[in-house]
């Protein structure tokens, strides 16, 4: 993180789930970048955020911290079925979806969260089976997600509490 400008705002100044806080510290994240310092105070309590910043400034970590913290600190909706995701992260390209998934797994899988990566051009049935087993977060490109939701009714988004549109201007 030394190549990114940092603010004086620390992750420990937020009321984060203790396991998430420990994971951030273990990965060397102690102080927020400017985009994190601006978005986390709004996103963590559940507010809507739209942000724009250069590549490599910490946008992905900002929304992942907000998503993971919510899933760890708030119970799922009462009518949620086990296979229904609680969060959806949409990305315009498979490369971006893969990178987000990699980052999410790094921070969230040790916390007991289940992530699914969904995009076209790979084994449809394998992805479908993973979704049917149930996940907390779907990271997807729009085309394949639409296929699973509308055409094959594999996924229901009725219990989805959080939606992130990464690079929304490209979708």
MDAnalysis code that builds the backbone (N, CA, C; Angstrom):
import MDAnalysis as mda
import numpy as np

u = mda.Universe.empty(513, n_residues=171, atom_resindex=np.repeat(np.arange(171), 3), trajectory=True)
u.add_TopologyAttr("name", ["N", "CA", "C"] * 171)
u.add_TopologyAttr("resid", np.arange(1, 172))
u.add_TopologyAttr("resname", ["UNK", "UNK", "UNK", "UNK", "UNK", "UNK", "UNK", "UNK", "UNK", "UNK", "UNK", "UNK", "UNK", "UNK", "UNK", "UNK", "UNK", "UNK", "UNK", "UNK", "UNK", "UNK", "UNK", "UNK", "UNK", "UNK", "UNK", "UNK", "UNK", "UNK", "UNK", "UNK", "UNK", "UNK", "UNK", "UNK", "UNK", "UNK", "UNK", "UNK", "UNK", "UNK", "UNK", "UNK", "UNK", "UNK", "UNK", "UNK", "UNK", "UNK", "UNK", "UNK", "UNK", "UNK", "UNK", "UNK", "UNK", "UNK", "UNK", "UNK", "UNK", "UNK", "UNK", "UNK", "UNK", "UNK", "UNK", "UNK", "UNK", "UNK", "UNK", "UNK", "UNK", "UNK", "UNK", "UNK", "UNK", "UNK", "UNK", "UNK", "UNK", "UNK", "UNK", "UNK", "UNK", "UNK", "UNK", "UNK", "UNK", "UNK", "UNK", "UNK", "UNK", "UNK", "UNK", "UNK", "UNK", "UNK", "UNK", "UNK", "UNK", "UNK", "UNK", "UNK", "UNK", "UNK", "UNK", "UNK", "UNK", "UNK", "UNK", "UNK", "UNK", "UNK", "UNK", "UNK", "UNK", "UNK", "UNK", "UNK", "UNK", "UNK", "UNK", "UNK", "UNK", "UNK", "UNK", "UNK", "UNK", "UNK", "UNK", "UNK", "UNK", "UNK", "UNK", "UNK", "UNK", "UNK", "UNK", "UNK", "UNK", "UNK", "UNK", "UNK", "UNK", "UNK", "UNK", "UNK", "UNK", "UNK", "UNK", "UNK", "UNK", "UNK", "UNK", "UNK", "UNK", "UNK", "UNK", "UNK", "UNK", "UNK", "UNK", "UNK", "UNK", "UNK", "UNK", "UNK", "UNK", "UNK", "UNK"])
u.atoms.positions = np.array([
    [0.809, -1.190, 0.000],
    [0.000, 0.000, 0.000],
    [0.854, 1.256, 0.000],
    [2.137, 1.158, 0.090],
    [2.971, 2.338, 0.206],
    [2.917, 3.225, -1.035],
    [2.504, 2.687, -2.199],
    [2.431, 3.506, -3.399],
    [1.112, 4.260, -3.511],
    [0.180, 4.036, -2.592],
    [-1.108, 4.713, -2.612],
    [-1.104, 5.825, -1.569],
    [-1.671, 6.985, -1.914],
    [-1.764, 8.031, -0.896],
    [-2.723, 7.590, 0.203],
    [-2.342, 7.824, 1.429],
    [-3.159, 7.418, 2.566],
    [-3.624, 8.644, 3.332],
    [-4.748, 8.495, 4.007],
    [-5.263, 9.558, 4.865],
    [-4.898, 9.230, 6.307],
    [-5.266, 10.106, 7.207],
    [-5.046, 9.846, 8.627],
    [-6.141, 8.956, 9.211],
    [-7.204, 8.714, 8.446],
    [-8.310, 7.886, 8.920],
    [-7.900, 6.419, 8.906],
    [-8.085, 5.746, 10.030],
    [-7.711, 4.336, 10.133],
    [-8.947, 3.447, 10.050],
    [-8.741, 2.225, 9.597],
    [-9.841, 1.260, 9.577],
    [-10.334, 0.976, 10.990],
    [-9.445, 1.045, 11.966],
    [-9.841, 0.774, 13.355],
    [-10.750, 1.861, 13.915],
    [-10.872, 2.995, 13.243],
    [-11.774, 4.047, 13.720],
    [-13.235, 3.732, 13.389],
    [-13.465, 2.731, 12.556],
    [-14.820, 2.302, 12.224],
    [-15.220, 1.141, 13.128],
    [-16.511, 0.972, 13.312],
    [-17.009, -0.156, 14.099],
    [-17.137, -1.371, 13.177],
    [-16.008, -1.971, 12.881],
    [-15.977, -3.149, 12.020],
    [-16.069, -4.417, 12.856],
    [-16.577, -5.470, 12.236],
    [-16.583, -6.776, 12.892],
    [-15.142, -7.104, 13.281],
    [-14.917, -7.610, 14.504],
    [-13.543, -7.867, 14.960],
    [-12.728, -8.763, 14.024],
    [-13.346, -9.772, 13.454],
    [-12.606, -10.664, 12.553],
    [-12.214, -9.942, 11.263],
    [-13.075, -9.072, 10.772],
    [-12.751, -8.284, 9.584],
    [-11.618, -7.316, 9.896],
    [-11.696, -6.664, 11.039],
    [-10.638, -5.737, 11.451],
    [-9.299, -6.462, 11.545],
    [-9.313, -7.637, 12.145],
    [-8.078, -8.419, 12.277],
    [-7.536, -8.818, 10.907],
    [-8.430, -9.180, 10.000],
    [-8.008, -9.546, 8.652],
    [-7.386, -8.382, 7.902],
    [-7.966, -7.209, 8.052],
    [-7.399, -6.018, 7.409],
    [-6.007, -5.722, 7.956],
    [-5.894, -5.769, 9.273],
    [-4.591, -5.504, 9.895],
    [-3.567, -6.549, 9.477],
    [-3.989, -7.815, 9.432],
    [-3.090, -8.892, 9.034],
    [-2.591, -8.737, 7.606],
    [-3.417, -8.125, 6.760],
    [-3.034, -7.904, 5.364],
    [-2.285, -6.582, 5.179],
    [-2.080, -5.872, 6.276],
    [-1.320, -4.626, 6.202],
    [-2.139, -3.382, 5.921],
    [-3.455, -3.491, 6.006],
    [-4.311, -2.326, 5.783],
    [-4.648, -1.689, 7.127],
    [-4.084, -0.537, 7.387],
    [-4.375, 0.172, 8.635],
    [-5.012, 1.528, 8.370],
    [-4.500, 2.254, 7.375],
    [-5.040, 3.583, 7.065],
    [-5.777, 3.564, 5.729],
    [-6.806, 4.383, 5.624],
    [-7.653, 4.445, 4.433],
    [-7.035, 5.309, 3.342],
    [-7.306, 4.925, 2.110],
    [-7.001, 5.790, 0.976],
    [-8.092, 6.866, 0.928],
    [-7.915, 7.912, 0.144],
    [-8.945, 8.958, 0.080],
    [-10.338, 8.445, -0.302],
    [-10.449, 7.553, -1.287],
    [-11.770, 7.056, -1.678],
    [-12.399, 6.230, -0.556],
    [-11.600, 5.483, 0.185],
    [-12.115, 4.717, 1.321],
    [-12.568, 5.649, 2.439],
    [-11.793, 6.692, 2.692],
    [-12.139, 7.652, 3.746],
    [-13.436, 8.391, 3.426],
    [-13.717, 8.593, 2.155],
    [-14.944, 9.281, 1.757],
    [-16.158, 8.356, 1.721],
    [-15.966, 7.109, 1.313],
    [-17.114, 6.222, 1.105],
    [-17.495, 5.382, 2.318],
    [-16.530, 4.920, 3.080],
    [-16.850, 4.017, 4.194],
    [-17.760, 4.642, 5.249],
    [-17.598, 5.909, 5.625],
    [-18.518, 6.478, 6.617],
    [-19.977, 6.475, 6.155],
    [-20.206, 6.471, 4.859],
    [-21.567, 6.427, 4.316],
    [-22.016, 4.982, 4.096],
    [-21.141, 4.158, 3.532],
    [-21.506, 2.788, 3.160],
    [-21.665, 1.863, 4.363],
    [-20.814, 2.003, 5.372],
    [-20.874, 1.072, 6.511],
    [-22.219, 1.089, 7.233],
    [-22.843, 2.244, 7.459],
    [-24.167, 2.220, 8.087],
    [-25.300, 1.863, 7.122],
    [-24.971, 1.603, 5.849],
    [-25.986, 1.162, 4.900],
    [-26.397, 2.195, 3.883],
    [-25.696, 3.311, 3.807],
    [-26.031, 4.342, 2.836],
    [-25.566, 3.993, 1.437],
    [-26.188, 4.644, 0.473],
    [-25.810, 4.456, -0.925],
    [-24.613, 5.337, -1.253],
    [-23.717, 4.808, -2.067],
    [-22.496, 5.526, -2.424],
    [-22.264, 5.406, -3.922],
    [-21.859, 6.511, -4.526],
    [-21.349, 6.505, -5.894],
    [-19.980, 7.158, -5.817],
    [-18.976, 6.461, -6.308],
    [-17.624, 6.994, -6.212],
    [-16.881, 6.846, -7.519],
    [-15.936, 7.740, -7.716],
    [-15.099, 7.676, -8.911],
    [-13.678, 8.012, -8.493],
    [-12.749, 7.146, -8.874],
    [-11.340, 7.365, -8.551],
    [-10.495, 6.572, -9.536],
    [-9.239, 6.928, -9.632],
    [-8.300, 6.251, -10.513],
    [-8.177, 4.771, -10.151],
    [-7.753, 3.971, -11.104],
    [-7.455, 2.566, -10.859],
    [-6.354, 2.465, -9.804],
    [-6.509, 1.519, -8.886],
    [-5.480, 1.281, -7.875],
    [-5.571, 2.155, -6.646],
    [-6.704, 2.844, -6.469],
    [-6.831, 3.740, -5.315],
    [-7.600, 3.135, -4.144],
    [-8.047, 1.891, -4.286],
    [-8.708, 1.229, -3.168],
    [-10.216, 1.184, -3.226],
    [-10.799, 1.393, -4.398],
    [-12.255, 1.345, -4.514],
    [-12.796, -0.045, -4.187],
    [-12.155, -1.074, -4.725],
    [-12.638, -2.438, -4.491],
    [-12.613, -2.774, -3.011],
    [-11.533, -2.454, -2.333],
    [-11.466, -2.725, -0.898],
    [-12.543, -1.943, -0.157],
    [-12.825, -0.723, -0.596],
    [-13.852, 0.082, 0.066],
    [-15.201, -0.626, 0.028],
    [-15.621, -1.091, -1.151],
    [-16.934, -1.729, -1.170],
    [-16.907, -3.122, -0.572],
    [-15.791, -3.831, -0.668],
    [-15.724, -5.152, -0.035],
    [-15.789, -5.047, 1.485],
    [-15.127, -4.064, 2.063],
    [-15.194, -3.873, 3.519],
    [-16.636, -3.613, 3.932],
    [-17.339, -2.758, 3.200],
    [-18.731, -2.456, 3.540],
    [-19.625, -3.689, 3.397],
    [-19.451, -4.442, 2.318],
    [-20.264, -5.643, 2.091],
    [-19.987, -6.692, 3.163],
    [-18.727, -7.023, 3.364],
    [-18.361, -8.070, 4.325],
    [-18.788, -7.679, 5.733],
    [-18.591, -6.431, 6.102],
    [-18.977, -6.005, 7.445],
    [-20.485, -6.156, 7.658],
    [-21.273, -5.765, 6.676],
    [-22.725, -5.902, 6.810],
    [-23.127, -7.372, 6.966],
    [-22.554, -8.234, 6.148],
    [-22.926, -9.643, 6.220],
    [-22.536, -10.265, 7.555],
    [-21.449, -9.786, 8.148],
    [-20.995, -10.334, 9.426],
    [-21.724, -9.745, 10.625],
    [-22.251, -8.545, 10.494],
    [-22.822, -7.865, 11.665],
    [-24.340, -7.813, 11.683],
    [-24.983, -8.142, 10.586],
    [-26.450, -8.092, 10.545],
    [-26.990, -9.447, 10.119],
    [-28.047, -9.893, 10.780],
    [-28.621, -11.185, 10.395],
    [-29.279, -11.101, 9.018],
    [-29.352, -12.237, 8.368],
    [-30.013, -12.308, 7.066],
    [-31.501, -12.050, 7.239],
    [-32.159, -11.667, 6.166],
    [-33.594, -11.455, 6.199],
    [-34.292, -12.744, 6.624],
    [-35.360, -12.610, 7.372],
    [-36.050, -13.768, 7.938],
    [-36.567, -14.728, 6.867],
    [-37.011, -14.201, 5.737],
    [-37.574, -15.068, 4.700],
    [-36.536, -15.525, 3.671],
    [-35.282, -15.335, 3.960],
    [-34.211, -15.740, 3.035],
    [-34.078, -17.256, 3.020],
    [-34.050, -17.811, 1.819],
    [-33.762, -19.232, 1.665],
    [-32.249, -19.403, 1.689],
    [-31.749, -20.537, 2.147],
    [-30.297, -20.733, 2.250],
    [-29.543, -20.525, 0.936],
    [-30.194, -20.787, -0.188],
    [-29.498, -20.638, -1.469],
    [-29.563, -19.211, -2.033],
    [-30.301, -18.321, -1.382],
    [-30.418, -16.949, -1.870],
    [-29.225, -16.107, -1.432],
    [-28.576, -15.415, -2.376],
    [-27.447, -14.556, -2.000],
    [-27.917, -13.328, -1.231],
    [-27.050, -12.848, -0.352],
    [-27.334, -11.624, 0.403],
    [-26.739, -10.398, -0.272],
    [-25.774, -10.606, -1.149],
    [-25.127, -9.482, -1.830],
    [-24.811, -9.857, -3.269],
    [-24.855, -8.843, -4.121],
    [-24.542, -9.001, -5.535],
    [-23.553, -7.914, -5.930],
    [-22.477, -8.329, -6.569],
    [-21.491, -7.388, -7.100],
    [-21.417, -7.624, -8.605],
    [-21.782, -6.612, -9.378],
    [-21.752, -6.718, -10.834],
    [-20.554, -5.970, -11.392],
    [-19.900, -6.591, -12.353],
    [-18.747, -5.994, -13.029],
    [-18.954, -6.132, -14.536],
    [-18.467, -5.192, -15.322],
    [-18.717, -5.229, -16.762],
    [-17.924, -6.279, -17.536],
    [-16.809, -6.730, -16.987],
    [-15.971, -7.692, -17.714],
    [-15.619, -8.875, -16.824],
    [-15.325, -9.996, -17.468],
    [-14.938, -11.178, -16.698],
    [-13.624, -10.943, -15.965],
    [-12.701, -10.185, -16.580],
    [-11.412, -9.927, -15.931],
    [-11.599, -9.164, -14.624],
    [-12.467, -8.161, -14.641],
    [-12.725, -7.403, -13.416],
    [-13.459, -8.273, -12.399],
    [-14.429, -9.056, -12.849],
    [-15.147, -9.951, -11.934],
    [-14.187, -10.937, -11.276],
    [-13.265, -11.474, -12.038],
    [-12.276, -12.419, -11.494],
    [-11.410, -11.735, -10.446],
    [-10.974, -10.510, -10.712],
    [-10.134, -9.786, -9.755],
    [-10.900, -9.464, -8.475],
    [-12.148, -9.040, -8.605],
    [-12.966, -8.751, -7.423],
    [-13.146, -10.022, -6.606],
    [-13.433, -11.136, -7.277],
    [-13.623, -12.412, -6.588],
    [-12.359, -12.807, -5.831],
    [-11.221, -12.656, -6.474],
    [-9.945, -12.978, -5.829],
    [-9.765, -12.156, -4.550],
    [-10.037, -10.852, -4.633],
    [-9.917, -9.982, -3.458],
    [-10.943, -10.350, -2.388],
    [-12.167, -10.648, -2.806],
    [-13.222, -10.990, -1.850],
    [-12.900, -12.270, -1.093],
    [-12.430, -13.271, -1.803],
    [-12.076, -14.543, -1.166],
    [-10.935, -14.335, -0.181],
    [-9.986, -13.482, -0.556],
    [-8.847, -13.206, 0.320],
    [-9.319, -12.657, 1.673],
    [-10.337, -11.786, 1.649],
    [-10.796, -11.170, 2.891],
    [-11.976, -11.879, 3.534],
    [-12.810, -12.546, 2.741],
    [-14.052, -13.051, 3.285],
    [-14.170, -14.531, 3.535],
    [-13.386, -15.361, 2.853],
    [-13.590, -16.801, 3.008],
    [-13.184, -17.286, 4.390],
    [-12.166, -16.691, 4.985],
    [-11.773, -17.078, 6.344],
    [-12.799, -16.626, 7.377],
    [-13.731, -15.787, 6.970],
    [-14.764, -15.279, 7.871],
    [-16.059, -16.077, 7.738],
    [-16.012, -17.160, 6.974],
    [-17.182, -18.021, 6.838],
    [-18.145, -17.607, 5.740],
    [-17.756, -16.668, 4.906],
    [-18.628, -16.239, 3.818],
    [-18.343, -17.055, 2.564],
    [-19.406, -17.292, 1.799],
    [-19.292, -18.075, 0.569],
    [-19.504, -17.156, -0.637],
    [-18.585, -17.239, -1.590],
    [-18.616, -16.386, -2.771],
    [-18.757, -17.237, -4.022],
    [-19.502, -16.726, -4.991],
    [-19.603, -17.383, -6.296],
    [-19.182, -16.394, -7.367],
    [-18.416, -16.882, -8.311],
    [-17.979, -16.095, -9.457],
    [-18.759, -16.577, -10.673],
    [-19.487, -15.674, -11.323],
    [-20.391, -16.041, -12.401],
    [-20.124, -15.158, -13.620],
    [-19.673, -15.788, -14.707],
    [-19.450, -15.054, -15.955],
    [-19.491, -16.036, -17.114],
    [-19.695, -15.517, -18.296],
    [-19.816, -16.349, -19.479],
    [-18.489, -16.893, -19.967],
    [-18.589, -17.898, -20.833],
    [-17.402, -18.469, -21.448],
    [-16.769, -19.599, -20.667],
    [-17.379, -19.985, -19.556],
    [-16.877, -21.109, -18.757],
    [-18.031, -22.063, -18.475],
    [-17.741, -23.167, -17.831],
    [-18.704, -24.241, -17.583],
    [-19.969, -23.737, -16.869],
    [-21.073, -23.723, -17.610],
    [-22.358, -23.241, -17.105],
    [-22.862, -24.097, -15.945],
    [-22.793, -25.418, -16.113],
    [-23.337, -26.327, -15.106],
    [-22.562, -26.266, -13.796],
    [-21.258, -26.102, -13.881],
    [-20.439, -26.009, -12.670],
    [-20.818, -24.765, -11.862],
    [-20.998, -23.646, -12.548],
    [-21.419, -22.423, -11.861],
    [-22.819, -22.591, -11.276],
    [-23.714, -23.215, -12.035],
    [-25.082, -23.423, -11.564],
    [-25.097, -24.266, -10.289],
    [-24.306, -25.325, -10.263],
    [-24.242, -26.181, -9.074],
    [-23.757, -25.407, -7.856],
    [-22.753, -24.568, -8.041],
    [-22.249, -23.751, -6.938],
    [-23.339, -22.814, -6.425],
    [-24.069, -22.189, -7.326],
    [-25.143, -21.282, -6.923],
    [-26.253, -22.027, -6.186],
    [-26.578, -23.223, -6.643],
    [-27.642, -23.995, -6.009],
    [-27.259, -24.477, -4.616],
    [-25.962, -24.591, -4.341],
    [-25.504, -24.964, -2.996],
    [-25.685, -23.815, -2.021],
    [-25.795, -22.614, -2.547],
    [-25.994, -21.436, -1.720],
    [-24.711, -20.659, -1.514],
    [-24.808, -19.358, -1.708],
    [-23.675, -18.465, -1.512],
    [-24.173, -17.197, -0.825],
    [-23.256, -16.506, -0.190],
    [-23.594, -15.228, 0.435],
    [-23.466, -14.078, -0.554],
    [-22.468, -14.176, -1.435],
    [-22.177, -13.094, -2.372],
    [-21.977, -13.667, -3.771],
    [-22.672, -13.083, -4.738],
    [-22.440, -13.410, -6.139],
    [-21.669, -12.256, -6.761],
    [-20.569, -12.587, -7.413],
    [-19.783, -11.622, -8.177],
    [-19.946, -12.046, -9.627],
    [-20.537, -11.168, -10.449],
    [-20.962, -11.611, -11.774],
    [-20.837, -10.531, -12.832],
    [-20.838, -11.006, -14.070],
    [-21.044, -10.112, -15.201],
    [-22.537, -10.152, -15.523],
    [-23.081, -9.074, -16.091],
    [-24.536, -9.003, -16.290],
    [-25.128, -10.113, -17.149],
    [-24.488, -10.458, -18.258],
    [-25.072, -11.442, -19.171],
    [-25.326, -12.792, -18.536],
    [-24.329, -13.354, -17.893],
    [-24.491, -14.679, -17.285],
    [-25.458, -14.616, -16.104],
    [-25.421, -13.536, -15.335],
    [-26.355, -13.405, -14.214],
    [-27.796, -13.378, -14.717],
    [-28.049, -12.606, -15.765],
    [-29.399, -12.551, -16.330],
    [-29.843, -13.941, -16.764],
    [-28.946, -14.690, -17.348],
    [-29.259, -16.048, -17.781],
    [-29.709, -16.902, -16.598],
    [-28.982, -16.840, -15.493],
    [-29.333, -17.648, -14.319],
    [-30.614, -17.166, -13.644],
    [-30.847, -15.867, -13.621],
    [-32.016, -15.323, -12.923],
    [-33.281, -15.487, -13.752],
    [-33.251, -15.057, -14.989],
    [-34.474, -15.017, -15.789],
    [-34.753, -16.301, -16.554],
    [-33.765, -16.791, -17.273],
    [-34.027, -17.903, -18.171],
    [-34.113, -19.242, -17.455],
    [-33.293, -19.429, -16.453],
    [-33.250, -20.746, -15.816],
    [-33.669, -20.731, -14.352],
    [-33.962, -19.565, -13.829],
    [-34.447, -19.420, -12.452],
    [-33.568, -20.167, -11.446],
    [-32.272, -20.090, -11.651],
    [-31.305, -20.731, -10.754],
    [-31.097, -19.870, -9.518],
    [-31.159, -18.558, -9.699],
    [-30.876, -17.616, -8.623],
    [-32.081, -16.717, -8.408],
    [-32.401, -16.482, -7.147],
    [-33.400, -15.486, -6.783],
    [-32.685, -14.362, -6.042],
    [-32.998, -13.149, -6.409],
    [-32.383, -11.998, -5.747],
    [-33.346, -11.322, -4.769],
    [-34.403, -12.029, -4.371],
    [-35.398, -11.451, -3.463],
    [-34.826, -11.111, -2.093],
    [-33.829, -11.836, -1.651],
    [-33.246, -11.592, -0.325],
    [-31.936, -10.813, -0.408],
    [-31.627, -10.297, -1.588],
    [-30.378, -9.553, -1.768],
    [-30.478, -8.213, -1.037],
    [-29.552, -7.983, -0.124],
    [-29.549, -6.774, 0.702],
    [-28.626, -5.698, 0.161],
    [-27.627, -6.095, -0.607],
    [-26.595, -5.174, -1.063],
    [-26.344, -5.410, -2.547],
    [-26.255, -4.322, -3.296],
    [-25.903, -4.421, -4.713],
    [-24.793, -3.419, -5.002],
    [-23.710, -3.920, -5.559],
    [-22.579, -3.081, -5.954],
    [-22.461, -3.146, -7.470],
    [-22.407, -1.995, -8.101],
    [-22.170, -1.910, -9.537],
    [-20.780, -1.323, -9.717],
    [-19.818, -2.176, -9.993],
    [-18.453, -1.693, -10.184],
    [-18.296, -1.274, -11.642],
    [-17.704, -0.127, -11.855],
    [-17.554, 0.442, -13.195],
    [-18.903, 0.485, -13.912],
    [-19.901, 1.033, -13.223],
    [-21.262, 1.093, -13.760],
    [-21.326, 1.838, -15.087],
    [-20.429, 2.772, -15.295],
    [-20.425, 3.526, -16.545],
    [-20.057, 2.663, -17.748],
    [-19.546, 1.466, -17.503],
    [-19.167, 0.558, -18.592],
    [-20.214, -0.526, -18.841],
    [-21.304, -0.497, -18.091],
    [-22.337, -1.529, -18.275],
    [-23.547, -0.950, -18.987],
])
